[in-house]
Amino acid sequence: MQETVVLVGAGSAVFTRGLVADIIRLGWETDLRLVDISPEALSVAEGLTGKMIEAKSAPIRLSASTELRDMLPGASVVITTIAVGGRSAWEDDVLIPRKYGIYQPVGDSVMPGGTSRSLRMIPAMVDIAKAVVELAADALFFNYSNPMATICRAVRKATGATMVGLCHGVPGVARYLASALGVASDDIAYTAVGMNHLTWFTELRVQGQDAMPRLHEIAREKLKGRATDAADAEDNPFSWHLFELFGAFPAVLDRHVSEFFTQFFADGQYYGKTLGVDAFSFEATIERGNEIFEEMRQDALSDQPLRDDYFEQFSGEHEQVTEMIESIRQDAGRIYSANLPNRGQVPNLPEDAIVECPAIADGSGLRPIIQPPLPAAVVGTLATRMACVETVVEAALEGSREKLIQALVLDGAVDSLETATRLADELLAAQAKHLPQFETMPKPT
């Protein structure tokens, strides 16, 4: 297979490594173009990719640039995995709200951290999408950057680009549930519908047989007699409890799902621990990200050959995209989880809201599969969040402080209107250099 692939945000070295390993494994003849606005991060990605190509004598032509528009003409695939402001800005997203008693283990989708991230990600992604529409209109256009729902909605709304959002969360939780059932991942089939990082498994079958009753037995076993002690945090007790209550299992497990139900975790208290501190430590995530980048930087600059594990297939954000592209090119009709506008595939969710749901990858591209209406209670967990997404998108596109405050109120993590206002102003001040759409910025406090 021959493709011209433009990877935007190639400085996300783990993603780049996984994508390149998959391309090499599949034997694609590829014109691979790496783009990143950071020359340092780009040089690491280019160095590692070059060594991987050379080690396997892969039929890949490599180029790299900090200028996106130079790399787009002739592209057949465009993949975005950018993070405006990097880990430093991400720290502000999460640590500033902590001063207001708001604790997040991730902060990349919802709650104040996800909202703050959206403000700086959306303008950059809209600019990228405009360039894709102008210079590579026929390319398959995939996004892995978070917040998934707000980015995909903003890009579709502002540019009309047919961006498809991908995340490895749903297949990852499918493997988790298969393990809980004691069966091989290849033996299960499932339906998962919702929004990214809160996608509900409504059906699960093992070799054609309904496995939901057995999952409920497992849930009762896991939850039986358990109090709110620290040991409970080890196996996603909140997700299993939600499954028992709603009859659908939420992805992507407690680290993400807890952020959608802030009313249950005052001051971050989670089964005897604190979210983002000693439960799913945010600081540890940042530290590990820095360590991984430094390891890859050294590997890129070293004159030593790369370790064999660089070429091994591994689970991660990149994992679906090459298989999906092959399914489209070969008109194979395989089914994947994808983030697409709701055009009736989930009849009782808002039209045009970005929903994560099953989609067929065939010669026509990605087509969502029509689903039956979701149970009313499941819809209730999603509909208000989707309204919040729309408000965040408007705040980001318009540079509206008022709509940012509205979004923080709708999100539900703040304890008062006054807190929402103070927090909005502090986040705007901290992220000012990444927010050109806001004409007037509050003074730092």
Secondary structure, DSSP 8 states (H G I E B T S, - for coil): -EEEEEEETTT-HHHHHHHHHHHHHHT-EEEEEEE-S-HHHHHHHHHHHHHHHHHHT-SEEEEEES-HHHH-TT-SEEEE---TTHHHHHHHHHHHHHTTT---S--SSSHHHHHHHHHHHHHHHHHHHHHHHHH-TTSEEEE--SSHHHHHHHHHHHH----EE--SHHHHHHHHHHHHHTS-GGGEEEEEEEETTEEEEEEEEETTEE-HHHHHHHHHHHHTT--S-GGGGGG-HHHHHHHHHHSSEEETHHHHHGGG-GGG-GGGEETTEEBTTTBS-HHHHHHHHHHHHHHHHHHHH-SS---GGGGS---STTTTHHHHHHHHHTT--EEEEEEEE-SSSSTTS-TT-EEEEEEEEETTEEEE-------HHHHHHHHHHHHHHHHHHHHHHHT-HHHHHHHHHHH--SSSHHHHHHHHHHHHHHTGGG-TT-SS-----
